Amino acid sequence: MIRLALPAAALALLGACAPKTPPELIPGVECNASKLDGLTGKMRSPEVEAEAKRLSGANVVRWLEPNAIVTMEFRADRLNLHLGTDGKIGSARCG
């Protein structure tokens, strides 16, 4: 009996560790960075972030400074704004 219970308990524990969908992820929301050329060269600010969200349709904005260490998971609703050493937006990509 213990031989059957132990593997079942292990599987239940592993299931609890499975990645969950982030609560902020909204089904059907996808980022489109093709409309953001006008933001290149702008400084980081709450107003620029709001405009980037509006133009791209992204739910989340991630500001990436030069040489920043970032996670590699893909999120269809996230906009990555890459900053140059001068603190201005150099490029924008979704994911």
Order of alpha helices (4+ residues) and beta strands (2+ residues): alpha-alpha-beta-beta-beta
